[in-house]
Amino acid sequence: MNATTRAGLHVAITDDGAVVVDGDQNTVTALGPIAAAVFQLADGTRDQAELLRAVGAQTGEQVEVEVIWSTLDRLADAGLLVERVTPPAGAAFIDRRSALRKAAAGTAAVG
C-alpha cells in the first residue's frame, strides 16, 4: 500500500514546513520542510521510489530513502496517515533514534 494522509486535516504551510491541525484528535503537529513535503505528497498514488523523487524535487534537497520511511513512521505515530506503511522486506530503514539524530543534524523530520 502507498502512504495516504487522512482526510479532514487542516494544513497551514509555514516558512519552515507546515502545521497540521487534527480537529478529531485535538492535536497540532509541526512538520519540518521534508516532513511537510512527505505529508503533502503522500496521496496514495506514489510508491516509495516515486515519493522519494517527488520530495527531492519539491524540497530541492537530496533525500535518503531512510528519511522517507522514518518520516512516514512518525506521521503514522501522529495519526496523520490512513494506515501505517511498512518498508518492503530488505528495504533500507533506520530506527527512530537514528532518524532523530539526522533530524537534529538538519535533515528534518516530523517536529
GROMACS elastic network, one bead per residue, 0.5 to 0.9 nm:
[ bonds ]
;  ai    aj funct       b0    kb
    1     4     6  0.87522   500
    1    44     6  0.77221   500
    1    47     6  0.79141   500
    1    85     6  0.67525   500
    1    86     6  0.86698   500
    2    42     6  0.76748   500
    2    43     6  0.80177   500
    2    45     6  0.66334   500
    2    46     6  0.61567   500
    2    47     6  0.53661   500
    2    48     6  0.73982   500
    2    85     6  0.69614   500
    3    41     6  0.89065   500
    3    42     6  0.52204   500
    3    43     6  0.66445   500
    3    44     6  0.51808   500
    3    45     6  0.80872   500
    3    46     6  0.75606   500
    3    47     6  0.76381   500
    3    48     6  0.84021   500
    3    72     6  0.75503   500
    3    81     6  0.69791   500
    3    82     6  0.76959   500
    3    83     6  0.75820   500
    3    84     6  0.75888   500
    3    85     6  0.60173   500
    4    39     6  0.83702   500
    4    41     6  0.85170   500
    4    45     6  0.81274   500
    4    80     6  0.86491   500
    4    81     6  0.55787   500
    4    82     6  0.57102   500
    4    83     6  0.74882   500
    4    85     6  0.88817   500
    5     9     6  0.86504   500
    5    39     6  0.66315   500
    5    40     6  0.79171   500
    5    41     6  0.86752   500
    5    42     6  0.58917   500
    5    43     6  0.61697   500
    5    44     6  0.77969   500
    5    75     6  0.85940   500
    5    76     6  0.89390   500
    5    80     6  0.57108   500
    5    82     6  0.56707   500
    5    83     6  0.84093   500
    6     9     6  0.67459   500
    6    79     6  0.81048   500
    6    80     6  0.56185   500
    6    81     6  0.50464   500
    6    83     6  0.85799   500
    7    10     6  0.89227   500
    7    80     6  0.87927   500
    7    81     6  0.88189   500
    7    82     6  0.82333   500
    8    22     6  0.75437   500
    8    23     6  0.81843   500
    8    24     6  0.85691   500
    9    20     6  0.65832   500
    9    21     6  0.59109   500
    9    22     6  0.51717   500
    9    23     6  0.72214   500
    9    24     6  0.86163   500
    9    80     6  0.79992   500
   10    19     6  0.82072   500
   10    20     6  0.56614   500
   10    21     6  0.50451   500
   10    22     6  0.65827   500
   10    23     6  0.80687   500
   11    18     6  0.67175   500
   11    19     6  0.57302   500
   11    21     6  0.63608   500
   11    22     6  0.89510   500
   12    17     6  0.87752   500
   12    18     6  0.55184   500
   12    19     6  0.51960   500
   12    20     6  0.65224   500
   12    21     6  0.83356   500
   13    16     6  0.81501   500
   13    17     6  0.61212   500
   13    19     6  0.64809   500
   13    20     6  0.87436   500
   13    36     6  0.81841   500
   14    17     6  0.51686   500
   14    18     6  0.50185   500
   14    19     6  0.71949   500
   14    33     6  0.89958   500
   15    18     6  0.78544   500
   15    33     6  0.85723   500
   16    31     6  0.81844   500
   16    32     6  0.60821   500
   16    33     6  0.57286   500
   16    36     6  0.89737   500
   17    30     6  0.75504   500
   17    31     6  0.53963   500
   17    34     6  0.74612   500
   17    35     6  0.74711   500
   17    36     6  0.53489   500
   17    37     6  0.79271   500
   18    29     6  0.83544   500
   18    30     6  0.59953   500
   18    31     6  0.51116   500
   18    32     6  0.67130   500
   18    33     6  0.73103   500
   18    35     6  0.84019   500
   18    36     6  0.55441   500
   18    37     6  0.87987   500
   19    28     6  0.68171   500
   19    29     6  0.56528   500
   19    31     6  0.60046   500
   19    32     6  0.88914   500
   19    36     6  0.82454   500
   20    27     6  0.81668   500
   20    28     6  0.56210   500
   20    29     6  0.51077   500
   20    30     6  0.64158   500
   20    31     6  0.76935   500
   20    80     6  0.85255   500
   21    24     6  0.89998   500
   21    25     6  0.88144   500
   21    26     6  0.74586   500
   21    27     6  0.59306   500
   21    29     6  0.65276   500
   21    30     6  0.88995   500
   22    25     6  0.55791   500
   22    26     6  0.56239   500
   22    27     6  0.52411   500
   22    28     6  0.62971   500
   22    29     6  0.82581   500
   22    79     6  0.87875   500
   22    80     6  0.81470   500
   23    27     6  0.67709   500
   23    28     6  0.85767   500
   24    27     6  0.80242   500
   25    28     6  0.89173   500
   25    79     6  0.85434   500
   27    78     6  0.86841   500
   29    78     6  0.75148   500
   29   110     6  0.78238   500
   29   111     6  0.71257   500
   30    36     6  0.85566   500
   30   110     6  0.67030   500
   30   111     6  0.52126   500
   31    34     6  0.78102   500
   31    35     6  0.53938   500
   31    36     6  0.52551   500
   31    37     6  0.89166   500
   31    39     6  0.85700   500
   31   108     6  0.82487   500
   31   109     6  0.68349   500
   31   111     6  0.51054   500
   32    35     6  0.52903   500
   32    36     6  0.58596   500
   32    37     6  0.85572   500
   32   107     6  0.88240   500
   32   108     6  0.53916   500
   32   109     6  0.57842   500
   32   110     6  0.59261   500
   32   111     6  0.60999   500
   33    36     6  0.51064   500
   33    37     6  0.62361   500
   33    38     6  0.87203   500
   33    59     6  0.71889   500
   33   107     6  0.88355   500
   33   108     6  0.66304   500
   33   109     6  0.78299   500
   33   110     6  0.88778   500
   34    37     6  0.50637   500
   34    38     6  0.62042   500
   34    39     6  0.85389   500
   34    55     6  0.70194   500
   34    56     6  0.85168   500
   34    58     6  0.88900   500
   34    59     6  0.67934   500
   34    61     6  0.87053   500
   34    63     6  0.82349   500
   34    67     6  0.86927   500
   34    68     6  0.84540   500
   34    71     6  0.83357   500
   34   107     6  0.75183   500
   34   108     6  0.59347   500
   34   109     6  0.63642   500
   34   110     6  0.82914   500
   35    38     6  0.50213   500
   35    39     6  0.60206   500
   35    40     6  0.85347   500
   35    68     6  0.81715   500
   35    71     6  0.60619   500
   35    72     6  0.82444   500
   35    75     6  0.81948   500
   35   108     6  0.68188   500
   35   109     6  0.50862   500
   35   110     6  0.54188   500
   35   111     6  0.83376   500
   36    39     6  0.50259   500
   36    40     6  0.60947   500
   36    41     6  0.85271   500
   36   109     6  0.84908   500
   36   110     6  0.79041   500
   37    40     6  0.51135   500
   37    41     6  0.60036   500
   37    42     6  0.84102   500
   37    54     6  0.84020   500
   37    55     6  0.56807   500
   37    56     6  0.87854   500
   37    58     6  0.68734   500
   37    59     6  0.71345   500
   38    41     6  0.52019   500
   38    42     6  0.58692   500
   38    51     6  0.72746   500
   38    52     6  0.84360   500
   38    54     6  0.85475   500
   38    55     6  0.61591   500
   38    68     6  0.71956   500
   38    71     6  0.74334   500
   38    72     6  0.75222   500
   39    42     6  0.53791   500
   39    43     6  0.82305   500
   39    71     6  0.87477   500
   39    72     6  0.81120   500
   39    75     6  0.76279   500
   39    80     6  0.82448   500
   39    81     6  0.85272   500
   40    43     6  0.72745   500
   41    44     6  0.84163   500
   41    45     6  0.87672   500
   41    46     6  0.78999   500
   41    51     6  0.68777   500
   41    54     6  0.73585   500
   41    55     6  0.73272   500
   42    45     6  0.74950   500
   42    46     6  0.69781   500
   42    51     6  0.72823   500
   42    72     6  0.88721   500
   42    81     6  0.84723   500
   43    46     6  0.70843   500
   44    47     6  0.78120   500
   45    50     6  0.88739   500
   46    49     6  0.76861   500
   46    50     6  0.52828   500
   46    51     6  0.55268   500
   46    54     6  0.88403   500
   47    50     6  0.53309   500
   47    51     6  0.60005   500
   47    52     6  0.85430   500
   48    51     6  0.50717   500
   48    52     6  0.60717   500
   48    53     6  0.87123   500
   48    65     6  0.79672   500
   48    68     6  0.79585   500
   48    69     6  0.83064   500
   48    87     6  0.84125   500
   49    52     6  0.50898   500
   49    53     6  0.63520   500
   49    54     6  0.86539   500
   49    65     6  0.81110   500
   50    53     6  0.51738   500
   50    54     6  0.60601   500
   50    55     6  0.85288   500
   51    54     6  0.50756   500
   51    55     6  0.59912   500
   51    56     6  0.84563   500
   51    68     6  0.79934   500
   52    55     6  0.53388   500
   52    56     6  0.62295   500
   52    57     6  0.86655   500
   52    63     6  0.69034   500
   52    64     6  0.76322   500
   52    65     6  0.64766   500
   52    68     6  0.67322   500
   53    56     6  0.51612   500
   53    57     6  0.61409   500
   53    58     6  0.86240   500
   53    62     6  0.88668   500
   53    63     6  0.83368   500
   54    57     6  0.50368   500
   54    58     6  0.60426   500
   54    59     6  0.85279   500
   55    58     6  0.51025   500
   55    59     6  0.60054   500
   55    60     6  0.80466   500
   55    61     6  0.81053   500
   55    62     6  0.87156   500
   55    63     6  0.74057   500
   55    68     6  0.86364   500
   56    59     6  0.53489   500
   56    60     6  0.54466   500
   56    61     6  0.51862   500
   56    62     6  0.55257   500
   56    63     6  0.57808   500
   57    60     6  0.52351   500
   57    61     6  0.72759   500
   57    62     6  0.84886   500
   58    61     6  0.80977   500
   59    62     6  0.83709   500
   59    63     6  0.88703   500
   63    66     6  0.84180   500
   63    67     6  0.68066   500
   63    68     6  0.75632   500
   63   107     6  0.81911   500
   64    67     6  0.54341   500
   64    68     6  0.68523   500
   65    68     6  0.51103   500
   65    69     6  0.64248   500
   65    70     6  0.86467   500
   65    91     6  0.88413   500
   65    92     6  0.70610   500
   65    93     6  0.74600   500
   66    69     6  0.52342   500
   66    70     6  0.60728   500
   66    71     6  0.84407   500
   66    91     6  0.87679   500
   66    92     6  0.60909   500
   66    94     6  0.56889   500
   66    95     6  0.87701   500
   66    99     6  0.78961   500
   67    70     6  0.50644   500
   67    71     6  0.59085   500
   67    72     6  0.84713   500
   67    93     6  0.80265   500
   67    94     6  0.78408   500
   67    99     6  0.66578   500
   67   102     6  0.82285   500
   67   103     6  0.87845   500
   67   107     6  0.79997   500
   67   108     6  0.85365   500
   67   109     6  0.75210   500
   68    71     6  0.51255   500
   68    72     6  0.61370   500
   68    73     6  0.85674   500
   68    93     6  0.89338   500
   68   109     6  0.87828   500
   69    72     6  0.50737   500
   69    73     6  0.61277   500
   69    74     6  0.86680   500
   69    85     6  0.84136   500
   69    86     6  0.77734   500
   69    87     6  0.68887   500
   69    92     6  0.86674   500
   69    93     6  0.64953   500
   69    94     6  0.80246   500
   70    74     6  0.62553   500
   70    75     6  0.86280   500
   70    93     6  0.73223   500
   70    94     6  0.69046   500
   70    95     6  0.71994   500
   70    96     6  0.64995   500
   70    99     6  0.63010   500
   70   100     6  0.89862   500
   70   109     6  0.77708   500
   71    74     6  0.50512   500
   71    75     6  0.60818   500
   71    76     6  0.85319   500
   71    99     6  0.83009   500
   71   108     6  0.88581   500
   71   109     6  0.56501   500
   71   110     6  0.63583   500
   72    75     6  0.50030   500
   72    76     6  0.61389   500
   72    77     6  0.85846   500
   72    81     6  0.81366   500
   72    84     6  0.76892   500
   72    85     6  0.71463   500
   72    86     6  0.86358   500
   73    76     6  0.51471   500
   73    77     6  0.62554   500
   73    78     6  0.87595   500
   73    84     6  0.69197   500
   73    85     6  0.73862   500
   73    86     6  0.79438   500
   73    96     6  0.85190   500
   74    78     6  0.62467   500
   74    79     6  0.86984   500
   74    80     6  0.88965   500
   74    96     6  0.83804   500
   74   109     6  0.79450   500
   74   110     6  0.63528   500
   75    78     6  0.50864   500
   75    79     6  0.64086   500
   75    80     6  0.53786   500
   75    81     6  0.63010   500
   75    84     6  0.85147   500
   75   110     6  0.69803   500
   76    80     6  0.56752   500
   76    81     6  0.52015   500
   76    82     6  0.79304   500
   76    83     6  0.67379   500
   76    84     6  0.53702   500
   76    85     6  0.79623   500
   77    80     6  0.76386   500
   77    81     6  0.85608   500
   77    84     6  0.82242   500
   78    81     6  0.81056   500
   78   110     6  0.89581   500
   79    82     6  0.77541   500
   79    83     6  0.82768   500
   79    84     6  0.89699   500
   80    83     6  0.84993   500
   81    84     6  0.66619   500
   81    85     6  0.86548   500
   86    89     6  0.88735   500
   87    90     6  0.80127   500
   87    91     6  0.58614   500
   87    92     6  0.79401   500
   87    93     6  0.74046   500
   88    91     6  0.54716   500
   88    92     6  0.88903   500
   89    92     6  0.89008   500
   90    93     6  0.87451   500
   94    97     6  0.80920   500
   94    98     6  0.60833   500
   94    99     6  0.64698   500
   95    98     6  0.54722   500
   95    99     6  0.62743   500
   95   100     6  0.87288   500
   96   100     6  0.59591   500
   96   101     6  0.85120   500
   97   100     6  0.51386   500
   97   101     6  0.63649   500
   97   102     6  0.87787   500
   98   101     6  0.50668   500
   98   102     6  0.63310   500
   98   103     6  0.86181   500
   99   102     6  0.50030   500
   99   103     6  0.60675   500
   99   104     6  0.85456   500
   99   107     6  0.87099   500
   99   108     6  0.87965   500
   99   109     6  0.76438   500
  100   104     6  0.60198   500
  100   105     6  0.84253   500
  100   108     6  0.83250   500
  100   109     6  0.74686   500
  101   104     6  0.50975   500
  101   105     6  0.62180   500
  101   106     6  0.88735   500
  101   107     6  0.88465   500
  102   106     6  0.65445   500
  102   107     6  0.54644   500
  102   108     6  0.71699   500
  102   109     6  0.83514   500
  103   106     6  0.51993   500
  103   109     6  0.55116   500
  103   110     6  0.84966   500
  103   111     6  0.88292   500
  104   107     6  0.70820   500
  104   108     6  0.70254   500
  104   109     6  0.87801   500
  105   108     6  0.78450   500
  106   109     6  0.88983   500
  108   111     6  0.77247   500
